[in-house]
Structures are given as C-alpha cells and as structure tokens.
Amino acid sequence: MTTVTTRTQVAVIGAGPAGLCTANLLRQRGVDCVVLEARSREFIERHPRAGFLEEWAVRELERYGLAERLLQLAGRHGSFEFRFDARRHQVRYAELTGQHHFVYPQQELVTDLVAQYADALGGDIRFEVDDVRLHDLTTDRPSVTYTDANTGQRHRVECAYLAGCDGARGVSRRHLPAGEHVVASREYGIGWLALLVEAPPSADGVVFGLHPRGFAAHMARTPQVTRFYLQCPPGDDTANWSHERVWRELHARLAVPGAPISEGRIIERQVLGMHNYVVEPMSHGRLHLAGDSAHLVAPIGAKGMNLALNDAFALSEALTARLRDGDERGLAEYSARCLRRVWQYQEFSQWFADVLHGATHPDPFQARTAEARLRRLLDSPSAATAFCELYIGKLTD
C-alpha cells in the first residue's frame, strides 16, 4: 500500500486545548494547518477533565471569538474556603483581584474548539491516527507520518513547522534528543484519589479540607456533578476505596457544622500521582511543544489548562509572524516567553501543596511551617492579596 502525502504549513499533534486553540488561531489568520489526534472525536468531547479557567484566559478566548458558549454556560467563582479544626475560613479572591474563575469542564471547551475549527472554519482534523512519527525536525522540510486506524492507510504530512500538543504521554516529547533538553521535575510523594460524583455541589466554591487524616477537596463542575479529591498513598489502588470508605473520609475531612457534604453515585475513580515537570527549552528545530507535552502541573491549583492556552496564544502568534510576515523573533523567543508563566505557576503549586498537605507531613518542622504559611495567608490582607493574584493567574509576564 502506497503512502498518501499531503502538504501543509503547520502540523498540530494533539487535539486538546493547546492543539485546538493553536489550530483555530492559525486558521483565523490564514495559516494552513492539519490537526492529528489519536482518539475519536466522540472520546475527546466526552472524556471528563479539568474544569477551571482563569479570567485572563477566558478574555483571550473571547477576543478571538472562541468563548461564546463558555460565557453563556460557565459558572463563576470568586471565593474558596479552607476547612480545618471544624471551622470554615473563606478567601474572597475576586474582591482582592477583581477576577474570577470560570467553571467549564475541559471537554466542553474541546467540543467548542473542535466545532469552530472543523465545522465552522472547515479545518483539516484527522481523528484516530496511529503509529505517529516525526521526521527531519532540524531541516526546513519536516514531516509527520501516521496510520489511519480505521483503514490501515499510511499517510505523510509534509509541513514547515510542527506543534507538539499531545500531552505527557504523547510522541512529541519522545522526539527530543537526549542531552539537549533539561527536564526539571518534582515528586510530592503523595497521591490524590480523584472522584467524579453525580451530586449537586455542597458549597458555592472550592473547598480545601486540611485534616490529620489527609487533604480533601470539593470542586463544583456542573449543577449535577461534583469533583472530589482525597489524599492517599502514591500508587494506591482504587479497589481500596469502596463507596462506604470514600464517603466516610469525605465527611470526616470536609464536613463542618452547618455545612454537610452531599452524597451521590461515584461515576469515576482514579488515583493521580502528584508530580510536576518542565521541559527546557520547549522547542527543538521545527518542533515546538505546548501544554502538557512541555510542562505538567499537579492539579493543586487548577493551572494546567490555563498554561496550555497561554502556550497556544503565544505559539500561534509566533508561527503566524514567521509564516505570513517572515518574522522569526516570535519563534526564537517562544520558549522563554512561555516559561516565565510556567515557572510562576510551578512555584505557586509547590507553595500551595506544602500548605494543603502540611497537616499530614511526617516532618514536624515542615508541618509547622506549613501551618505558619496558612495563618499568615488568613490573617494578613497583603499576604492574602499576593496569594490570590497567583491563585487567579493575575501576573505580569
């Protein structure tokens, strides 16, 4: 069987928020691109993922005409609360920063971006691709090959640049040559049991439970679905968490007098390893990484989808400048530009993780310093403002 060859300007690997946002913005600006995705359209539009967007990211999406349904349907959060010692401690970050979180599950944003790119703009997106390989990345004629999983047909897409947006387990990262990139990482030594529950939210905003038995969290997703997290040993088996044990721990770690936790059917259980990493630089030859391909932030501060969009805004702008105007400065500066926000969010994630897990830290010194950080945050308006600006992503890049 012969290989079918097509030509485009940019090959986008991965149809998550980073890849789809990049493709939409390139298409809007008259830059030709092809999107390749390993999963089916139905899968990526239904698979439940993260759900918090920072206001700066929403306003950028709105500026490019990509936020119409989001603005109609998303809930808005302007406060959260810590619960510990059987008391509630509210942090009103919208009052301190003037910005909100938009609660919009990632699969809903993916649905919107696919519809805009493929249906409204007529963009080329190819689902269920297999055996994806990147070629000649340091030449001026790179390409990507893949097999159509449904027909077995082998394809080659020749391009000028590639956007590697296929996540932590995708092929793009595997094409970075050893010795030319630094992968900085942090292992937290804990796990989170992530639960998706058919139950109405038990609070208006996010709830962080700090308890001697372990951290817990409540995060509203929709009026009918709530996300919960429970600290657990790293690599724990979900089979260890029966329905009864889950609710016993959630009530113990989150419920306080006058604020019960609503129960419901658990529709998803998975154990997440708490770790972060950053790839530096985020580019190799004609390949430029974006989103989780380049950096991962544990779901401690709900930063991952926001960083993916930040990469997409910067990468699409830089690619457009190069391909339409011949200006190479944006691509030369792309990695450094994105990493400024990445490292701000990584530092915040580490700081916040120490606070959230301090109550169960085996080292009494670290446990007490975590408690001191929390008290300063709750007692000092200036400390609270500084924290909230990072929490909502109100940064000066």
JOKADA-V98873 format. One record per backbone hydrogen bond with DSSP energy under -1.0 kcal/mol. NH is the residue of the N-H (numbers start at 1). CO is the residue of the C=O. If there is no record, write none. Layout:
# JOKADA-V98873
nh->NH co->CO
nh->NH co->CO
This chain:
# JOKADA-V98873
nh->4 co->154
nh->6 co->156
nh->8 co->158
nh->10 co->32
nh->11 co->161
nh->12 co->34
nh->13 co->163
nh->14 co->36
nh->20 co->16
nh->21 co->17
nh->22 co->18
nh->23 co->19
nh->24 co->20
nh->25 co->21
nh->26 co->22
nh->27 co->23
nh->28 co->24
nh->29 co->25
nh->30 co->27
nh->31 co->26
nh->34 co->10
nh->35 co->124
nh->36 co->12
nh->37 co->126
nh->44 co->40
nh->45 co->41
nh->46 co->43
nh->47 co->43
nh->53 co->102
nh->58 co->54
nh->59 co->55
nh->60 co->56
nh->61 co->57
nh->62 co->58
nh->63 co->59
nh->64 co->60
nh->65 co->62
nh->66 co->61
nh->71 co->67
nh->72 co->68
nh->73 co->69
nh->74 co->70
nh->75 co->103
nh->77 co->101
nh->80 co->91
nh->81 co->206
nh->82 co->89
nh->83 co->208
nh->84 co->87
nh->87 co->84
nh->89 co->82
nh->91 co->80
nh->93 co->91
nh->94 co->78
nh->97 co->93
nh->98 co->94
nh->101 co->77
nh->102 co->53
nh->103 co->75
nh->104 co->51
nh->106 co->50
nh->108 co->105
nh->109 co->105
nh->110 co->106
nh->111 co->107
nh->112 co->108
nh->113 co->109
nh->114 co->110
nh->115 co->111
nh->116 co->112
nh->117 co->113
nh->118 co->114
nh->119 co->115
nh->120 co->115
nh->121 co->116
nh->123 co->117
nh->126 co->35
nh->128 co->39
nh->129 co->37
nh->130 co->147
nh->133 co->145
nh->135 co->143
nh->139 co->136
nh->143 co->135
nh->144 co->157
nh->145 co->133
nh->146 co->155
nh->147 co->130
nh->148 co->153
nh->149 co->128
nh->152 co->148
nh->155 co->146
nh->156 co->4
nh->157 co->144
nh->158 co->6
nh->159 co->142
nh->160 co->9
nh->161 co->9
nh->162 co->286
nh->163 co->11
nh->164 co->288
nh->165 co->13
nh->165 co->163
nh->170 co->167
nh->175 co->172
nh->176 co->173
nh->180 co->177
nh->182 co->280
nh->184 co->278
nh->186 co->276
nh->188 co->274
nh->191 co->232
nh->192 co->272
nh->193 co->230
nh->194 co->270
nh->195 co->228
nh->196 co->268
nh->197 co->226
nh->198 co->265
nh->199 co->197
nh->207 co->218
nh->208 co->81
nh->209 co->216
nh->210 co->83
nh->214 co->211
nh->216 co->209
nh->217 co->229
nh->218 co->207
nh->219 co->227
nh->221 co->225
nh->222 co->225
nh->226 co->197
nh->227 co->219
nh->228 co->195
nh->229 co->217
nh->230 co->193
nh->231 co->215
nh->232 co->191
nh->236 co->233
nh->240 co->237
nh->241 co->238
nh->246 co->242
nh->247 co->243
nh->248 co->244
nh->249 co->245
nh->250 co->246
nh->251 co->247
nh->252 co->248
nh->253 co->249
nh->254 co->250
nh->255 co->251
nh->256 co->259
nh->259 co->256
nh->267 co->196
nh->268 co->196
nh->270 co->194
nh->272 co->192
nh->274 co->190
nh->275 co->273
nh->276 co->186
nh->277 co->296
nh->278 co->184
nh->279 co->294
nh->280 co->182
nh->284 co->287
nh->286 co->137
nh->287 co->284
nh->288 co->162
nh->289 co->282
nh->290 co->164
nh->293 co->290
nh->294 co->291
nh->295 co->291
nh->296 co->277
nh->300 co->298
nh->307 co->303
nh->308 co->304
nh->309 co->305
nh->310 co->306
nh->311 co->307
nh->312 co->308
nh->313 co->309
nh->314 co->310
nh->315 co->311
nh->316 co->312
nh->317 co->313
nh->318 co->314
nh->319 co->315
nh->320 co->316
nh->321 co->317
nh->322 co->318
nh->323 co->319
nh->324 co->320
nh->327 co->321
nh->332 co->328
nh->333 co->329
nh->337 co->333
nh->338 co->334
nh->339 co->335
nh->340 co->336
nh->342 co->338
nh->343 co->339
nh->344 co->340
nh->345 co->341
nh->346 co->342
nh->347 co->343
nh->348 co->344
nh->349 co->345
nh->350 co->346
nh->351 co->347
nh->352 co->348
nh->353 co->349
nh->354 co->350
nh->355 co->351
nh->356 co->352
nh->357 co->353
nh->360 co->357
nh->361 co->358
nh->367 co->363
nh->368 co->364
nh->369 co->365
nh->370 co->366
nh->371 co->367
nh->372 co->368
nh->373 co->369
nh->374 co->370
nh->375 co->371
nh->376 co->372
nh->377 co->373
nh->378 co->374
nh->379 co->375
nh->380 co->376
nh->384 co->380
nh->385 co->381
nh->386 co->382
nh->387 co->383
nh->388 co->384
nh->389 co->385
nh->390 co->386
nh->391 co->387
nh->392 co->388
nh->394 co->389
nh->395 co->393
